Amino acid sequence: MRASLVAFAAGLIASFSPMTALADTALLIVNDRYANAQNLREGASVEGLRSRLQDAGFDVITVADGDGQDMRDGLDRLLAANETDRVLVAVVGHFARSRTDSWLLGSDVDEPNLATVSGDGLSLSVLMEAAASAPGRSVILLGLERRRITLGQGLGAGVGRVDAPQGVTVVAGMPEDVADFARYQLLTPGTNLEEALDEAQSLRAFGFVSSDLPYFPALTQAPAPTPTPQPPVPSQQPTTDETALWEAAVELDTAGAYRAYVNRYPNGFYVNDARARIDAFENDPTAQARAAEEALNLTRDQRQQIQRSLSILDYDTRGIDGIFGTGTRNAIRGWQEANGLPTTSYLDAPQINTLSQQASVRAAELEEEARIAREAAERADRAYWQVTGQGSTEEGLRAYLGRYPDGLFAELAEDRLEQYERAARAEAEARDRAAWDVARGADTVPAYQGYLNDYPEGAFRDQAQARINQLQGNGGGLTEAQRAQLQAQENALNLPPVTRSLIEQRLAALGLEPGRIDGRFDENTRRAIRRYQRARGLDVTGYLNQPSVVRLLAETVGGILQIDGIINR
């Protein structure tokens, strides 16, 4: 279907002037990267409709990899437009269904069930109701791609029964198929949608479908041009070799590949489609930019380096994995827009070199900012150590550790407090001492609270209360439940031992004293992580999350990236 549609679109481009529209509104929601489900493959085809819709006169609202709130915000903007002329909504992502409704799921869902799906996703019935403001010219495109996702009780995968409101057309199919339908049929003036949907066997249509009311009225053709030489008439049936060459050209999908086919088979069966695609490439800046990037043949390491550079410059790529998905393309687009470059979401060699240079400068700035912050913190730390008596009294030691649990003198203060505790244990009664040892061994707030409940006048009551205060104040006032939650979030990152050791090496190189480099995050490592988080203005927890891992590893941007003989550090 796609080849014939391209040829049809090329003929229309030659016959009609660019169409214009007033007060049309489109909403694109493309969720193709999921934190807890399999990513989708064809979301970019629907996201690519943005420029085509803008050329057709639409105000385009875009939500990329959004959670439930992001999608509802986008729908709210569609409602605020109060569109009465033409509405087009195209959505891609994982869908879930119940007996009465279906939902487009947000990118952060984690095993949603019937009770939680309304917060995790966007109701399809609500989406259709919102789009019904322009009866007869309201179209909803559902990009459905079967990929793995875990759903909870009461939900099944996919879209269930579709009851479209009066005047709303719903078209469902693979993302690439619905994108082609929009680009080459729906947005073409005068297209008979009923016939077009009948021919598109890969698509399903629901609701309002009419042959009498085209989405765009037919344009008035310009006066007939002076006849020009017509291309050779294609042959009736392709040979096996010709079909193989054509399929290879489609697989490569470049202007050069289609030219190679035309040169080899100037009267070939697919020659008109090939020429149409060549014209599309030559008149589409995004396609040209994409071809330029593909010609660089970037390795996965080079792609990861580009993602690190974007991350250092605060453009979120949704991971540093060497795969340029929607997150990376949005980050590139944002960087290009900020630098006054064509916003194609594809990079050429000069842009990559500029990006690498900017990232190197920013990395040095971050390092300097961290150094200044660390030195200021150390000065304050030393001053308070002196004010509290430099560890000469138990009260001063506890005051110091209360303010600087990970300070420069924390280990020394803890050692001296241990001496006080040993002296107290020697004076305590046997049962008191045994109870304290049990609490000290557990080293948790409940254990120390249990000791105080059993021995309110015990020899170690002050130490127990001080340790409770220290544990509750350590890492920004974390409770046991909060620490357990942060530990679970860190475990969910599935950091391999080599990455954990690399993190410890980075902390050691920064002078944060993480202890032994063994890939095991002990208390020394936690203290070093908190020092790192504090110096960079991050949430001080002592535990890692995705942004802090990306930040910590991205600061090692000093690697080398070479493009076309140009070296950047």
N, C-alpha and C positions, 0 to 999 in steps of 0.2 A: 504493500500500500504506500509505503513511504516514498519509493521512487516515482510512482505516478503522481503523488501529491506534489513533489518537488517540481516535476515538469509542468504541472498545472499552475503552480505559483509563478514559475518563470514566465509562462505565457501571459499571466495577468499583469505582471510587472511591466511587460512590454506594451500592454494595451491600455492601461489606466494610469492616470496621474496619482500621486500619493493621496491616500484618503485621509480625511480629517474628521474629528468627532468632537462634540462639545459635551462637557459634564458627564463623561463616562467614568466609571470607577471599577477597579479590579483589586482583588485581594489574592495574593499568592502566599500560601503557607507550605514551606518545604522542610519537612523533618526527615532527614536521611542519615543522621548520625545520632545514635542512641547510646546512652551510658550503660544500660543494662539489657540491651537487646541487640540483635544482629542489624548492622547498618544496611541501608538500601543502596542500590546500584544506579538507579536511573533518575534520581531526584533532580540532577543538574539540568535535564531536558526541560522540566517544567519551570525551574528557576530561570532558564534562558528565555522564557516568554516575556520577561520584564521589558526588554528593549523593544520587542515587537509590539507589545501593548502600548507602550509609550508612543511609538511611531503612529499607532492607530488612534491616538488622542485620549488614551485612558490615563487617569490619575491612578498610580499603582501603589498599593500598600503591601509591603513585603515582610513576612516573618520567617526567619531561617533558624532551624533547630531550636524552636521555642518550647518552653514548658507550658503548662495549662494556662497560667496567667498571661504569658506573652501572646498566646493565640486569642484569648478573650480580649486583650487590649487591641489586637488587630481587628477583630470583629467589631469592637466598639467604634473604631475609626470608620469602618464601613457604614455602620448605622448612622454615625454623625454626618456622613456625606449626604444622607437623605436622597440617594440616587433614584431618579425616576425614569431615566432614559435607557441606559444599558448597564447591566451589572455582570461581571464575570468573576467567578471564584474558582481557583485551581488549588487543590490541596494534595500533598503527597506525605505518606508516613505509614506507621503501623495503625491499623484500625482494630477496634474491639466491638463486639455486638452483644446485646442481650435479646430478650424476646420482644422488647418494645422500642429499642433505639440502638444507634451505633455511635461510636466516638472516634475522633482522630486523637491519637495519644501523643502527649508531650514527650520531648526528648529525654526527660529525666525520670520517666516512670520506672517503677521497680515492682513487678508482679501486682499490678492493679487488680482490684476485685470490684464487684458490683457496688459496694459501699463507697469506694474511693475514686472510682473512675470519673465522676463528675468534676472533681478537683484536678485530676491528672490529665484530663483531655477536654476536647471541645465536642459538644453534642452535635451530631449531624442534623437532627431535626431542628435545633436552634439555628444552625448555620443556614439551612434551607429557608426557614422563616425570615431570617434577616435579609436574605437575598431576594425575597419576594416583592421588594419595593418597586420593581420595574416589570410588571407582568408581561409575558410574551418575549421579553428580552433579558431575562435573568437565566444565566447558564452556570451550572456548577460542574466542574471537572474533578473526578476522583481518581487519583493515581494510585492503583493497587498493585503492590508487589509482595508476593508471598516470601516472607523471611521469618526467621525464628524469633519468637518472643514468648516469655512465660506470663500467663494470665492466671488470676486468682478465681475464686468461686463466683459463679454466676455469669462469667464472660467467655465468649468464644472469639477466635481470630477472624478478621475480615468484616465486611459490611453485610448487615442483615437486610430485612425488607426495607425498601425505599418508598415512602409515601410522599411524593413531592407536592408542595402546595400549588394552588392554581397559578398557572402561568410560569412555572419554574421548570427548566430543563436540566436533568441530571445525566451526565455521561460518565461511565466508569470503564476503566481498562488499565493496561500497563502504562506507567508514567510517560514513556516515550511515545506511545500511541495517542494518548490524549493530548500531548503537547503538539504532535504533528496535526491532529485534527483541529486544534485551535489555530495553529499557525497558518495552515494551508486551506482550511475549509471554513471554519467559524468566522475568522476575521476577513474573509474574502467577500467583497460586496456582491450581493445577489445570489449567494449560494443557497440552494435548496437543501435545508438541513435534513429533511426527511429522507431525501435520496442519498445525501452524503452519509447518513448514519446507516442506511440500508447497505451501502457499499462497504462500509467499515466493519467487517465481520468480527474484528477483534474487540469491538467496543459494545457496551450495553447502554441503552438509553431508557430513562424513566421520566414520567411526568409529561410536560407540554412539548410536543413535537409537531410543527406545522410546516407544510410546503408552501403556504400562502404568505407567511410572515418571516422573511429572512432576517437574520440577526443584523446585517448591514444591508440597506437597500442597494440595488444595482446602481453603479455609477454611469453617468452619461459618457459614452465613448467619444474621444476626440475624432476629428475628421480623419477619414481613411488616409494613411500615409502613402507616399509613393511606393509602389511595389518594389521590393528588394529581392535579390536572389535568395531563393529558399535553400535550406540545407538539404543535402541528399536524403532521399527517402530511406528510412531504416529497412534493413533486410527483414523478412518475415519471420524467420526462425533462427535463433543463435546456435552456433556450433558449440561443442563441448569446450573447446579451448577458449572461445569468446566468453562463454558464461564464467569460466574459471577466472579469467582476467578481470571481468566485471566484479565478481564477488570479492576478489582481492582488493580492487579499488575501493569498493564500499567498506571493506574492513579497515583499510588505511584511512579512508575518509579525508583525503587531502586534495587540493587542486591539482598538484602534480600527478597524483595517481589517476585522476579522471582524465587529465590531458594525455597520459600514456595510453589509456584505453582509446581515446578519440584518434590519436595518431596511428594506432595499430588497426582500428576498425572504423574508418571515417563514415562508412555506411552501415555500421553495426546496429544490432537490435536495440541496444541501450543508449545509442548516441545522443538522443535528445535529452534523456535524463542526465547523461554525463555533462553535456554543455550547460544544462540548467544548474547543476551543482557547481560547475566552474564559475558561472556568473554569480552564484550566491556567495561563494568564497571571496571573489574579487570585490564584491560590494558590501561585505559584512566585516567591519573592523574587528569585531570579536573573533570571528573565524580566522582572520589574518593573524591576530595576536596569538590565538591558540596554536596555529601552525608554526609561528615563530618560536614559541616556547617548546613545542614538540621537537623542532629541529635541533634544539640544544642537547637533546638526549640526556637530560639531567639524571645522575645516579640517585639512588635512594639517600646516600650520605649527603649529597648536595641539596636534596629537597629538605632533609632534616635540618641542614645548616640554615636554609632560607626560613624554615619555621622557627628556629631559635632566634634569628635576627628579628623576625616580626614580633616574637614574644618579648624580646628585650625592649622593643619600641612600644610595648603595651597594645599590640594587636593580637587578639586571642585567636589562635589557630585550632583550638580544641584538641591539643595534643601535638607531640613532636614524634611522628611516626613515619615520616617520609611519604605519606599518602596525602595528596592534595584533594581533600573532600570539600564539602560546603563551607566548613569552618575556615579552612585555609584560604579558599577563594574569597570569602567575605573579608578576611584579614588583608589579603592583597588588594582588594578593591578599596578598602578604607585607607590603606597606605598610599595607593595611587591618587586617590582623591585629595588627601592631605598634602601631597607633593605636586599638585597641579598636572598630573599625568592622565592620559586617557584611562578611564576606569573600565578596563576589560576583564579584570581578575586574572589575567595571564601576564607573565613576565618575559622580557627579553633580556639579553646579556647586559646592556648598559643599566637597566633598572636593577638587575640583581647586584651589580657592582655597587651602585649607589646605596641600595638597601644594606649591603654588607658594611660599607663604610659608616653609614649612620649608626648601625648596631654596635660597631666597634667603639665609636665615640660615646654612645650611651652607656655601654658596659663600663668604660673607664669612669664615666661620671658617677654611675652607681657605686663603683668600688670606692671612689673618693668620698661620696656621701656616707657610705657605710663606715669608712675609716674615721671620718670626723665625728659621726654619731658614737662610734665605739670609744674614741678617746674622751669625749665629753662624759660618757657613762662611767668610764674608768676613773676620771677625776672625781666625780661625785661619789663613787664607791670608796675610794681611798679617804676622802674627807670624812665620810660617815664612820668609817673604821676608826679613825682617830677620835672622833667625837664620842664614840661609845667605849673608849678606853683601850683600843687596840687589843681586845681579847683578854683584858686583865680581870674582868668580873663576869660571873655567870649572867647577870642581868644585861650587861653590855653585849655579850655574845648572842643572847636571844634577840635583843633588839636589832642587832646587825642582821642576823639571819631572817628576821621577820621582814626587813626591808629588801635585803639582797640575798634571797635563798640560793642564787646561782652566782654570787659575787666573786670578786677576786680572792677574797679571804674565806669563802664559804667552807672549803675543805678544812682549813685550819680551825675555824670556829667550831665546826662539827667535831673535830678531834678533841678540842678543849672541853666542849660540853660533854663529850663521852667520858672524859676524866672526872668531871663533876658527878656524872651518873654512876660511875664505878664506885666513887667514894660514898655516894648515897646508898648504893646497894649493899655496901659493906656494913652500914649502920642499920639497915632495915631488918625486920624479922624475916624468918625463913619463908613463911607463906606469902608475906608481902613481896619479898624478893622474887619468889617463883611466879607470882601473878604478873609482876612487872616484866619479867623476862618473856613471859608468854605474849604480853601486849607488844613489847619491843620487837619480838621476832616476827609478829604479824605485820607490824608497822602500818596499821590502817586506823582510820578515825573510829570505826566501831570497836576495834580492840582496845584502844586507849580509853574510849568512853566507858567500856565495860569495866576496865580497871578502876576508873574513878567512881563508878557506881558501887563496886565491891569494897573499895578502900578510899572513901572520901577524905580521910585524914592520912593517907599513906605517905610514905617517904618520897614517893616519886610523883605525887599529884601535880606539882608545878611542871615537872618535865612532861607529863602526859598531856596537860592542857596546852603547853607550849608547842608540843609536837602536833596536836590537833590543829592549832592555829596555823602552824607552818604548812601542814598538809593541805588545809583548806585554802590557804593563801598562795600556795605554790602553783605557778603557771596561770596567774590571772584569776584566782578564786575558783578553781575547779572543784566540783564535788566528785565523789566516787563515781556516781552515775555519768557525769560529764566525761571523766577520764575514760570510763569504759566505752562510751560512745566514740570518743576521739580515737581510742585504740582500734575499735572496730572499723572506723573510716580509714585509718592508716593500713590495716590489714587488707582492706578491700582493694588497695592499690596493687597488691600482689608483687611487691618489689622483690626481684631476685637478689640472691646474696651478693652478686657482683655490683648491682646498683646500690645496695645498702653500704657496701664497703666504699664505693665511689663517693657516696654522701659523706661518710665519715672522713675520707681523705680530704674532701673539699672543706669540711668544718675544721679539720686540723690545719690545713693550709691557711685558713683565715685566722689562726691563732685562738680558736674557741675551745680547744682542749676537750675533744670528744672521748678521750681515753683510748683504749686499745682498738686498733683497726681490724675488726673481725666480723663485720656484718651483723653484729648483735647490738641492738639498741638498749644499753643499760642506763643507769642513772646518769653516768658521765655523759653519754650521748644525748640524753634528754636535756641535760643542763646546757650542752653546747647548742642544741637546736633552739632552746628558749633564748639563749644569748643572740643567736643569729636572727630569730624573729624579732626580738626587741630592737636590735640595731637597725633593722630595715623597716620598722614601723608596722610589722605584721601582727596578727593576733598571737599573743604569747601563750602557747599551750604546751610546748615540748613535744608535740606530735605533728606528723607531716600530713599534708593533703595535696591534692593534685596541683593547685597553684603554687604552693611553696616548693614542691619538688621541681616543677618546671622552672621557677625563678632561680632556685639554687643551682640547677644544672645548666640553665641558660646563661648564667653569669660566667661560664667558662668559654664564652664565644671567641676566645682568642685563637680558635682554630683557623685553618686556611681554606678559602674557597677560591677556585680558579675557573674563570669563564673566558673562553676565547683568548687565552694567554694573559689575561689581566688578573693579577693576584691581589686579594684583599684580605686583611686580617681583621 
